[in-house]
């Protein structure tokens, strides 16, 4: 039962602003593809141009592109929803975005150099080049594809939520969201989100800064917000501070999310599209600016309690806040910012998934060019639509965290291959299988939750990130099998 006191639709002015900005974004993205088409047929027909932007993006475009596909509808919709439902526990996204950037600075420039030297466009390309294993290439590609489907589904959920707030009935919002995403990606490829990421980020910044300035004033100030939110969120564990037993799951979720963040096909696609390794290093230094924005966005979950928004569907609280406090035209602007904040990263995700399909899983003949990638990207979006329809999206963040369990199992094959310690392809393959099986079993046994309870003896239990437990199992098996294989090779020699 949803009860939003005082909230109404954005009115004709709000809908007009929304439609204008949303349509403008799609046209700008499509125009990127048209302009590329006029520069020459050979460039337009290559999958690298469509799928990696010709590896030509400089510092600023890369900053907006990587930030645009890293800070998504998950940021604006699901993080406040988690804070609304769980209190301080929902802020785990802040430390994870702090942890991830040193990882990016240390690892991603080296991956870019390997990819550029070998002409690689995906993680699976790099793994095959480093290990010589076609089987390992395929499982890394399949894992990336499997992990990105719920992430694209998350963006569709975000767009459906926003379009539903405009008053569209039933599943019409989902149909509109899917159609817009399909057209935007088909026409523009990676150039579409690269061109429009700037518009998306500026709109998000304007909407969030306005929200954290105006909404607290409307509610009596931040003191009143925290006091009222604290009253609504009692009893613990949903409160201002972490409750008993929440510290370990909070920390392990932050760590596992940070390790997984740049293993996804879309974030890695943004990195590999950079002009050079120094571009990536500069971005690793600059991207933490988004973490400040993320902290402000998370506060919207507390403001929803203070505003008296009562709902069993936390994903609706951000649109409800905008509609409750802002005039109709500006509410339409904010809703458009959220919808575009889903459209831009979802396009990068679809492009990244298409790269995996056309290069690693179902290699397309060279003459097929961009058309094969466009078709594959469309099929990926259809599969993501199935995720939305078949799985309960009550907490969209759970869908993304499920993908995080899977994609983290590619870390040993992709990242450890850059170190002097070389694990055997068989060891990496067996480790991947153990991590995937163990992680998936725990996730589904726990009801699609990202934390698994470990029994330490007696009555004591502790919650630990399922993704991290699966990764530890993966590493143990990979190391064990690799160590057992080495003496055999020496004796054979």
C-alpha positions as semicolon CSV with decimal commas, in nm:
position;residue;x (nm);y (nm);z (nm)
1;X;0,000;0,000;0,000
2;X;0,148;0,332;-0,106
3;X;0,062;0,650;0,079
4;X;0,230;0,968;-0,039
5;X;0,090;1,266;0,147
6;X;0,039;1,568;-0,074
7;X;0,217;1,429;-0,379
8;X;0,050;1,459;-0,718
9;X;0,150;1,426;-1,079
10;X;0,380;1,686;-1,234
11;X;0,101;1,834;-1,445
12;X;0,113;1,933;-1,810
13;X;0,417;2,158;-1,765
14;X;0,617;1,883;-1,593
15;X;0,526;1,624;-1,855
16;X;0,622;1,866;-2,134
17;X;0,963;1,933;-1,976
18;X;1,020;1,561;-1,929
19;X;0,927;1,470;-2,287
20;X;1,137;1,753;-2,432
21;X;1,454;1,658;-2,240
22;X;1,412;1,283;-2,289
23;X;1,352;1,324;-2,663
24;X;1,646;1,564;-2,691
25;X;1,876;1,306;-2,533
26;X;1,769;1,034;-2,776
27;X;1,810;1,266;-3,075
28;X;2,157;1,375;-2,960
29;X;2,260;1,012;-2,919
30;X;2,123;0,916;-3,260
31;X;2,294;1,214;-3,422
32;X;2,630;1,083;-3,297
33;X;2,581;0,775;-3,512
34;X;2,463;0,978;-3,811
35;X;2,765;1,209;-3,794
36;X;2,999;0,910;-3,778
37;X;2,821;0,765;-4,080
38;X;2,905;1,074;-4,285
39;X;3,276;1,053;-4,199
40;X;3,318;0,741;-4,408
41;X;3,159;0,403;-4,453
42;X;3,464;0,205;-4,341
43;X;3,478;0,376;-4,001
44;X;3,105;0,351;-3,947
45;X;3,091;-0,017;-4,029
46;X;3,359;-0,137;-3,786
47;X;3,245;-0,288;-3,460
48;X;3,532;-0,116;-3,280
49;X;3,399;0,223;-3,384
50;X;3,044;0,134;-3,275
51;X;3,147;-0,060;-2,964
52;X;3,455;0,131;-2,840
53;X;3,422;0,471;-2,999
54;X;3,743;0,408;-3,193
55;X;3,939;0,422;-2,862
56;X;3,944;0,798;-2,907
57;X;3,790;0,950;-2,594
58;X;3,997;1,206;-2,403
59;X;3,995;1,294;-2,035
60;X;3,667;1,484;-2,012
61;X;3,459;1,259;-2,233
62;X;3,596;0,955;-2,049
63;X;3,518;1,119;-1,714
64;X;3,156;1,178;-1,808
65;X;3,125;0,841;-1,982
66;X;3,272;0,631;-1,700
67;X;3,094;0,837;-1,435
68;X;2,777;0,816;-1,639
69;X;2,777;0,438;-1,661
70;X;2,905;0,388;-1,303
71;X;2,658;0,625;-1,134
72;X;2,330;0,506;-1,277
73;X;1,964;0,476;-1,186
74;X;2,099;0,244;-0,916
75;X;2,249;0,556;-0,760
76;X;1,943;0,777;-0,775
77;X;1,666;0,523;-0,717
78;X;1,800;0,221;-0,529
79;X;2,048;0,380;-0,285
80;X;1,787;0,613;-0,129
81;X;1,546;0,317;-0,133
82;X;1,793;0,107;0,065
83;X;1,858;0,392;0,312
84;X;1,481;0,437;0,348
85;X;1,439;0,067;0,428
86;X;1,753;-0,006;0,631
87;X;1,890;0,325;0,758
88;X;2,265;0,367;0,796
89;X;2,329;0,023;0,643
90;X;2,230;0,163;0,304
91;X;2,529;0,399;0,305
92;X;2,769;0,110;0,227
93;X;2,782;0,244;-0,130
94;X;2,993;0,540;-0,013
95;X;3,301;0,352;0,115
96;X;3,291;0,118;-0,183
97;X;3,320;0,409;-0,426
98;X;3,617;0,534;-0,224
99;X;3,789;0,195;-0,228
100;X;3,741;0,141;-0,601
101;X;3,941;0,434;-0,737
102;X;4,287;0,325;-0,611
103;X;4,206;-0,011;-0,773
104;X;4,125;0,168;-1,099
105;X;4,444;0,374;-1,082
106;X;4,664;0,069;-1,020
107;X;4,503;-0,190;-1,249
108;X;4,306;-0,032;-1,533
109;X;4,591;0,151;-1,714
110;X;4,777;-0,178;-1,740
111;X;4,467;-0,354;-1,873
112;X;4,422;-0,073;-2,127
113;X;4,782;-0,116;-2,249
114;X;4,736;-0,491;-2,290
115;X;4,407;-0,439;-2,473
116;X;4,544;-0,170;-2,702
117;X;4,854;-0,370;-2,794
118;X;4,650;-0,680;-2,877
119;X;4,345;-0,510;-3,028
120;X;4,125;-0,647;-2,749
121;X;3,781;-0,503;-2,679
122;X;3,656;-0,720;-2,390
123;X;3,778;-0,882;-2,070
124;X;3,741;-1,219;-2,240
125;X;3,975;-1,107;-2,522
126;X;4,239;-1,017;-2,265
127;X;4,199;-1,344;-2,074
128;X;4,238;-1,552;-2,388
129;X;4,549;-1,359;-2,492
130;X;4,707;-1,402;-2,146
131;X;4,615;-1,768;-2,087
132;X;4,569;-1,912;-2,436
133;X;4,250;-2,082;-2,316
134;X;3,944;-2,065;-2,537
135;X;3,733;-2,228;-2,264
136;X;3,834;-1,963;-2,011
137;X;3,760;-1,690;-2,264
138;X;3,409;-1,824;-2,311
139;X;3,326;-1,857;-1,941
140;X;3,455;-1,504;-1,869
141;X;3,242;-1,369;-2,155
142;X;2,937;-1,567;-2,045
143;X;2,979;-1,448;-1,686
144;X;3,002;-1,085;-1,795
145;X;2,688;-1,127;-2,003
146;X;2,503;-1,298;-1,719
147;X;2,609;-1,029;-1,472
148;X;2,507;-0,738;-1,690
149;X;2,151;-0,855;-1,758
150;X;2,021;-0,768;-1,409
151;X;2,216;-0,441;-1,429
152;X;2,034;-0,343;-1,750
153;X;1,713;-0,462;-1,587
154;X;1,789;-0,221;-1,303
155;X;1,795;0,070;-1,548
156;X;1,466;-0,041;-1,702
157;X;1,316;-0,057;-1,352
158;X;1,441;0,296;-1,290
159;X;1,289;0,429;-1,610
160;X;0,963;0,243;-1,544
161;X;0,945;0,397;-1,195
162;X;0,993;0,748;-1,329
163;X;0,752;0,707;-1,620
164;X;0,497;0,558;-1,381
165;X;0,527;0,873;-1,167
166;X;0,424;1,073;-1,474
167;X;0,094;0,884;-1,473
168;X;0,147;0,624;-1,745
169;X;-0,067;0,318;-1,662
170;X;0,024;-0,051;-1,622
171;X;0,325;-0,176;-1,816
172;X;0,319;0,115;-2,062
173;X;0,618;0,277;-1,883
174;X;0,821;-0,040;-1,932
175;X;0,736;-0,056;-2,302
176;X;0,831;0,311;-2,348
177;X;1,156;0,263;-2,155
178;X;1,254;-0,044;-2,357
179;X;1,174;0,120;-2,692
180;X;1,368;0,436;-2,607
181;X;1,673;0,237;-2,496
182;X;1,663;0,015;-2,806
183;X;1,647;0,310;-3,047
184;X;1,910;0,513;-2,864
185;X;2,164;0,228;-2,862
186;X;2,095;0,099;-3,213
187;X;2,149;0,435;-3,377
188;X;2,439;0,574;-3,176
189;X;2,646;0,286;-3,035
190;X;2,899;0,397;-2,773
191;X;2,908;0,747;-2,924
192;X;2,547;0,803;-2,809
193;X;2,616;0,784;-2,433
194;X;2,952;0,957;-2,483
195;X;2,779;1,257;-2,641
196;X;2,490;1,272;-2,394
197;X;2,669;1,177;-2,069
198;X;2,754;1,544;-2,012
199;X;2,387;1,642;-2,034
200;X;2,291;1,355;-1,805
201;X;2,547;1,442;-1,538
202;X;2,467;1,815;-1,538
203;X;2,097;1,738;-1,496
204;X;2,164;1,492;-1,213
205;X;2,387;1,743;-1,033
206;X;2,125;2,018;-1,067
207;X;1,844;1,790;-0,945
208;X;2,040;1,657;-0,646
209;X;2,178;1,994;-0,535
210;X;1,829;2,140;-0,556
211;X;1,690;1,844;-0,363
212;X;1,938;1,857;-0,076
213;X;1,892;2,235;-0,054
214;X;1,519;2,284;-0,098
215;X;1,368;1,967;0,050
216;X;1,526;2,005;0,398
217;X;1,410;2,368;0,410
218;X;1,061;2,250;0,320
219;X;1,079;1,999;0,606
220;X;1,218;2,235;0,870
221;X;1,592;2,189;0,826
222;X;1,834;1,898;0,850
223;X;1,789;1,871;1,225
224;X;1,420;1,809;1,177
225;X;1,493;1,564;0,893
226;X;1,723;1,349;1,107
227;X;1,495;1,367;1,411
228;X;1,184;1,269;1,216
229;X;1,365;0,999;1,017
230;X;1,505;0,854;1,340
231;X;1,156;0,836;1,485
232;X;1,020;0,656;1,180
233;X;1,311;0,413;1,157
234;X;1,295;0,289;1,515
235;X;1,341;0,025;1,634
236;X;1,691;-0,081;1,526
237;X;1,848;-0,198;1,301
238;X;1,696;0,066;1,072
239;X;1,844;0,379;1,224
240;X;2,103;0,653;1,199
241;X;2,389;0,424;1,301
242;X;2,476;0,065;1,222
243;X;2,294;-0,183;1,441
244;X;2,436;-0,486;1,617
245;X;2,579;-0,731;1,367
246;X;2,572;-0,488;1,072
247;X;2,937;-0,377;1,073
248;X;3,082;-0,690;0,908
249;X;2,821;-0,716;0,630
250;X;2,854;-0,339;0,573
251;X;3,232;-0,361;0,534
252;X;3,238;-0,680;0,326
253;X;2,965;-0,553;0,093
254;X;3,168;-0,236;0,036
255;X;3,483;-0,436;-0,039
256;X;3,322;-0,689;-0,272
257;X;3,129;-0,416;-0,457
258;X;3,451;-0,217;-0,507
259;X;3,637;-0,518;-0,646
260;X;3,350;-0,601;-0,882
261;X;3,268;-0,249;-1,003
262;X;3,513;-0,225;-1,293
263;X;3,486;-0,590;-1,398
264;X;3,144;-0,534;-1,551
265;X;3,142;-0,515;-1,932
266;X;3,007;-0,158;-1,933
267;X;3,261;-0,005;-1,694
268;X;3,545;-0,189;-1,866
269;X;3,413;-0,072;-2,204
270;X;3,432;0,289;-2,082
271;X;3,791;0,233;-1,971
272;X;3,903;0,062;-2,294
273;X;3,749;0,342;-2,501
274;X;3,995;0,593;-2,350
275;X;4,260;0,749;-2,571
276;X;4,555;0,636;-2,357
277;X;4,654;0,500;-2,016
278;X;4,717;0,847;-1,874
279;X;4,355;0,936;-1,945
280;X;4,250;0,651;-1,716
281;X;4,489;0,761;-1,440
282;X;4,358;1,117;-1,454
283;X;4,003;0,988;-1,431
284;X;4,085;0,773;-1,129
285;X;4,193;1,094;-0,958
286;X;3,891;1,296;-1,073
287;X;3,607;1,045;-1,039
288;X;3,584;1,064;-0,654
289;X;3,395;1,390;-0,708
290;X;3,098;1,165;-0,781
291;X;3,122;1,014;-0,432
292;X;3,018;1,345;-0,279
293;X;2,714;1,341;-0,506
294;X;2,637;0,984;-0,399
295;X;2,636;1,080;-0,031
296;X;2,389;1,359;-0,100
297;X;2,166;1,125;-0,299
298;X;2,161;0,872;-0,016
299;X;2,020;1,140;0,218
300;X;1,701;1,140;0,011
301;X;1,610;0,814;0,183
302;X;1,602;0,992;0,521
303;X;1,415;1,289;0,375
304;X;1,141;1,057;0,251
305;X;1,071;0,945;0,609
306;X;1,071;1,304;0,729
307;X;0,830;1,399;0,448
308;X;0,584;1,135;0,567
309;X;0,616;0,915;0,260
310;X;0,493;0,570;0,353
311;X;0,529;0,292;0,097
312;X;0,603;-0,078;0,063
313;X;0,782;-0,001;-0,264
314;X;1,094;0,198;-0,166
315;X;1,197;0,246;-0,530
316;X;0,921;0,505;-0,562
317;X;1,039;0,738;-0,286
318;X;1,264;0,964;-0,496
319;X;0,998;1,046;-0,760
320;X;0,750;1,092;-0,476
321;X;0,978;1,341;-0,302
322;X;1,026;1,542;-0,621
323;X;0,653;1,552;-0,685
324;X;0,575;1,642;-0,325
325;X;0,813;1,937;-0,288
326;X;0,896;2,085;-0,631
327;X;0,671;2,274;-0,871
328;X;0,548;2,063;-1,160
329;X;0,790;2,189;-1,424
330;X;1,097;2,130;-1,205
331;X;0,966;1,791;-1,091
332;X;0,949;1,704;-1,461
333;X;1,312;1,816;-1,499
334;X;1,422;1,599;-1,204
335;X;1,231;1,296;-1,329
336;X;1,390;1,342;-1,672
337;X;1,733;1,352;-1,507
338;X;1,666;1,018;-1,339
339;X;1,530;0,861;-1,659
340;X;1,828;0,984;-1,863
341;X;2,048;0,862;-1,578
342;X;1,917;0,515;-1,661
343;X;1,919;0,553;-2,040
344;X;2,285;0,653;-2,076
345;X;2,444;0,371;-1,870
346;X;2,200;0,112;-2,003
347;X;2,321;0,194;-2,354
348;X;2,685;0,141;-2,250
349;X;2,584;-0,187;-2,086
350;X;2,412;-0,308;-2,400
351;X;2,715;-0,213;-2,610
352;X;2,949;-0,396;-2,370
353;X;2,731;-0,705;-2,381
354;X;2,714;-0,692;-2,761
355;X;3,096;-0,679;-2,774
356;X;3,111;-1,001;-2,570
357;X;2,863;-1,176;-2,797
358;X;3,012;-1,070;-3,130
359;X;3,377;-1,121;-3,031
360;X;3,379;-1,409;-2,783
361;X;3,058;-1,611;-2,769
362;X;2,907;-1,586;-3,118
363;X;3,184;-1,431;-3,329
364;X;3,033;-1,245;-3,623
365;X;3,197;-1,249;-3,968
366;X;3,388;-0,933;-4,052
367;X;3,141;-0,841;-4,325
368;X;2,858;-0,828;-4,074
369;X;3,020;-0,519;-3,919
370;X;2,812;-0,299;-3,695
371;X;2,480;-0,462;-3,780
372;X;2,567;-0,781;-3,593
373;X;2,658;-0,581;-3,281
374;X;2,335;-0,381;-3,308
375;X;2,126;-0,699;-3,327
376;X;2,310;-0,855;-3,034
377;X;2,262;-0,542;-2,824
378;X;1,890;-0,556;-2,896
379;X;1,871;-0,922;-2,792
380;X;2,050;-0,839;-2,467
381;X;1,791;-0,572;-2,389
382;X;1,512;-0,822;-2,459
383;X;1,672;-1,063;-2,211
384;X;1,702;-0,783;-1,953
385;X;1,335;-0,709;-2,007
386;X;1,269;-1,071;-1,912
387;X;1,456;-1,012;-1,585
388;X;1,221;-0,724;-1,503
389;X;0,909;-0,922;-1,583
390;X;1,007;-1,249;-1,415
391;X;1,193;-1,132;-1,101
392;X;1,052;-0,926;-0,815
393;X;1,214;-0,580;-0,840
394;X;1,105;-0,470;-0,488
395;X;1,468;-0,385;-0,421
396;X;1,635;-0,318;-0,754
397;X;1,970;-0,313;-0,578
398;X;1,940;-0,688;-0,512
399;X;1,942;-0,753;-0,887
400;X;2,265;-0,560;-0,928
401;X;2,428;-0,728;-0,629
402;X;2,337;-1,069;-0,771
403;X;2,530;-0,977;-1,086
404;X;2,814;-0,864;-0,862
405;X;2,849;-1,214;-0,716
406;X;2,891;-1,354;-1,065
407;X;3,117;-1,093;-1,221
408;X;3,357;-1,096;-0,925
409;X;3,445;-1,454;-1,015
410;X;3,624;-1,323;-1,326
411;X;3,872;-1,122;-1,117
412;X;4,133;-1,401;-1,080
413;X;4,142;-1,472;-1,454
414;X;4,147;-1,105;-1,558
415;X;4,349;-0,926;-1,290
416;X;4,580;-1,193;-1,147
417;X;4,701;-1,257;-1,501
418;X;4,878;-0,921;-1,479
419;X;5,088;-1,036;-1,182
420;X;5,406;-1,246;-1,179
421;X;5,207;-1,519;-1,002
422;X;5,057;-1,715;-1,289
423;X;4,772;-1,955;-1,220
424;X;4,712;-2,230;-1,474
425;X;4,415;-2,203;-1,710
426;X;4,273;-2,522;-1,559
427;X;4,310;-2,383;-1,210
428;X;4,141;-2,057;-1,308
429;X;3,861;-2,247;-1,480
430;X;3,801;-2,474;-1,180
431;X;3,814;-2,177;-0,944
432;X;3,561;-1,991;-1,155
433;X;3,328;-2,292;-1,153
434;X;3,354;-2,327;-0,774
435;X;3,290;-1,957;-0,714
436;X;2,995;-1,942;-0,952
437;X;2,832;-2,255;-0,812
438;X;2,892;-2,168;-0,448
439;X;2,794;-1,803;-0,486
440;X;2,478;-1,878;-0,683
441;X;2,370;-2,143;-0,432
442;X;2,410;-1,904;-0,139
443;X;2,232;-1,618;-0,318
444;X;1,926;-1,822;-0,408
445;X;1,921;-2,007;-0,075
446;X;1,916;-1,669;0,101
447;X;1,631;-1,536;-0,113
448;X;1,830;-1,315;-0,353
449;X;2,007;-1,137;-0,070
450;X;2,370;-1,020;-0,098
451;X;2,481;-1,131;0,251
452;X;2,522;-1,487;0,377
453;X;2,514;-1,580;0,746
454;X;2,816;-1,773;0,870
455;X;2,779;-1,974;1,190
456;X;3,088;-1,930;1,405
457;X;2,992;-2,179;1,671
458;X;2,724;-2,183;1,935
459;X;2,459;-1,920;1,869
460;X;2,696;-1,667;1,711
461;X;2,649;-1,580;1,344
462;X;2,799;-1,309;1,126
463;X;2,681;-1,183;0,789
464;X;2,944;-1,169;0,514
465;X;2,914;-1,055;0,153
466;X;2,818;-1,357;-0,057
467;X;3,031;-1,229;-0,345
468;X;3,339;-1,214;-0,123
469;X;3,281;-1,566;0,012
470;X;3,244;-1,697;-0,343
471;X;3,564;-1,518;-0,448
472;X;3,759;-1,673;-0,158
473;X;3,636;-2,017;-0,263
474;X;3,734;-1,936;-0,621
475;X;4,088;-1,836;-0,521
476;X;4,141;-2,139;-0,297
477;X;4,039;-2,381;-0,570
478;X;4,238;-2,195;-0,840
479;X;4,552;-2,191;-0,627
480;X;4,513;-2,554;-0,521
481;X;4,462;-2,687;-0,872
482;X;4,745;-2,472;-1,010
483;X;4,988;-2,593;-0,742
484;X;4,895;-2,955;-0,805
485;X;4,946;-2,914;-1,180
486;X;5,297;-2,765;-1,166
487;X;5,488;-3,066;-1,025
488;X;5,322;-3,285;-1,288
489;X;5,460;-3,067;-1,564
490;X;5,812;-3,073;-1,413
491;X;5,812;-3,453;-1,389
492;X;5,682;-3,479;-1,743
493;X;5,970;-3,260;-1,861
